Amino acid sequence: MAYVLAVSARLCPWKPLCLTRSLALARLLKKRGVSFVVRIGIPRGAAVGPGSDPAGFSAHAWVEHDGIVLNDHQDVATRFSTFDTGPGPA
């Protein structure tokens, strides 16, 4: 599914953002009952918080299944610090 979405994204007249691609993959996985986690992170070492430049803010999103990255390079988690996912739905 990740491969099909990647090929489809390349054929689009616009370039879908990583979050759009990740949410589309998450929806397909959910419909098929496959467990997944959508990860969102910022580049390691990026300045965030009071006094940081909001214009220079960047983030990245990808999907993992059982710790395996589905729609990006396997080392993506080493390049980005992910946000805490929290406890999840009750």
C-alpha positions in Angstrom: 0.0 0.0 0.0 2.8 2.4 0.8 4.4 1.7 -2.6 1.2 2.3 -4.4 0.7 5.6 -2.6 4.3 6.7 -3.4 3.8 6.0 -7.1 0.4 7.8 -7.1 2.0 10.8 -5.3 4.6 11.1 -8.0 1.9 11.1 -10.7 -0.1 13.9 -9.1 0.0 17.3 -10.7 0.9 18.7 -7.2 3.3 17.3 -4.7 1.4 15.9 -1.7 3.0 16.8 1.6 4.4 14.1 3.9 1.5 14.6 6.3 -1.1 14.1 3.5 0.7 11.0 2.3 1.0 9.6 5.8 -2.7 10.2 6.6 -3.7 8.6 3.3 -1.7 5.5 4.1 -3.0 5.4 7.7 -6.6 5.5 6.4 -5.9 2.5 4.0 -4.2 0.6 6.8 -7.0 1.2 9.2 -9.6 0.1 6.7 -7.7 -3.2 6.4 -7.3 -3.6 10.2 -3.5 -3.2 10.1 -2.0 -1.6 13.2 0.1 1.6 12.6 1.5 4.7 14.2 1.7 8.1 12.5 4.9 9.8 13.7 5.4 13.5 13.5 8.8 15.0 14.4 11.1 17.9 14.0 14.7 17.8 12.8 17.1 16.8 15.6 18.8 19.9 17.0 16.1 22.3 15.7 15.4 25.2 18.0 11.8 25.2 19.2 10.2 27.4 21.8 10.4 31.0 23.0 12.9 33.0 21.0 13.1 30.5 18.2 12.3 31.6 14.6 8.8 30.3 13.7 9.5 31.0 10.0 12.3 28.4 10.1 10.1 25.7 11.7 9.8 22.4 9.8 8.4 19.0 10.7 8.0 15.7 9.0 5.5 12.8 9.2 5.7 9.1 8.4 3.9 5.9 9.3 5.3 2.9 11.2 3.9 -0.7 11.6 5.5 -2.7 14.4 8.5 -0.3 14.4 9.0 -0.6 10.7 8.9 2.6 8.7 6.4 2.1 5.8 6.6 5.3 3.7 10.0 6.8 4.3 13.7 5.7 4.8 14.2 3.4 7.7 16.6 5.9 9.4 14.0 8.7 9.5 13.6 8.4 13.3 17.3 9.1 13.7 17.0 12.4 11.8 13.8 13.6 13.6 12.8 13.9 17.2 9.2 12.7 17.4 6.5 14.2 19.6 5.2 12.2 22.5 2.1 10.2 21.4 0.6 10.3 24.8 -1.7 7.6 26.4 -4.1 7.3 23.4 -7.8 7.0 23.4 -9.5 5.7 26.5 
